[in-house]
């Protein structure tokens, strides 16, 4: 590897953890919005997004 590639690998090493945290937070936010939704269509929409973000948070490659 070149010095630039080595440096890039170090800089982006924590991206997966950062992405997983972001996806978990988004999932929780959508789950909360679903819980307080006034109508069924809004609730369903937020439940679907919560499930999608939760799946992305646990997938091996989040990006």
N, C-alpha and C positions, 0 to 999 in steps of 0.2 A: 504494500500500500504506500501511497505517497503521503507526504506530510499533511497535505490538504485533506486527503481522504481520512487519515487518522484523526485529524482535528474535527472533521465533520461528524465522524462516528461518535466522538466524545460529546459534542454539542447536542446531538439529537438522541443520545442514549436514553434519556428520560422521557422522550415524547410519548411512548406507549403508556407509561404511568399517568402522564398528564392527560392524555386522551381518555383513558379509562375513568379517571376522576371526573373529567368534563361530562362524559356520557352518563355516569351515575348521577351526577347532579341534575342533568337535564331530565333524566328519567324520574327522579324524585319530584322535580318541579311539575312535570306533566301529571304525575300521579296525584299530586296535591290539587292541581287545577281540575282534574277529573272529579275529585272528591267534592269540590265546591261548585261544580258546574250547575247552572240553572236548568239546562235542558239536555235531553238524551243525546242529541247529535254532537254537542260540544263535549259532553262526557266521553262519548265513544271516540271522538277524535283524539282527546288527550290520553285516553287509555291506550290507544294504538301507538301514539308517539312514545308513551312511557315504556311500552313493551319493546319497541324498536331500539330505543336508547339503552334499555337494560340489556338487550341482546348484544349490542355493540360493545358495551362495557365489559362483557365476559368473553368476547370472541378473541381468538389468539392474535389476530391482526386487526386492530381497531381502525386503521387508516385505509 
